[in-house]
């Protein structure tokens, strides 16, 4: 079987990295979402149509809690670490 060279060697031009890069940090902005996510929070990205209806975290949580109440009760579920946990905390 014939060995083929990687694409960067086929045309004779190798992809090169510069020794040093200079970034313009004057245009940098702090992450406005960084402080919102704590240890107990999970960040979920909503589709645009859903985010137009549920505009606040409270509205999302209220609706999800209402759905949880209407769901059939499961005795227990397993968490990622293998311990059992109740759906309602």
Secondary structure, DSSP 8 states (H G I E B T S, - for coil): ------HHHHSS------S-----GGG----TTTTT--TT-------HHHHHH--SHHHHHHHHHHHHHHS---S-EE-TTS-EE-S--
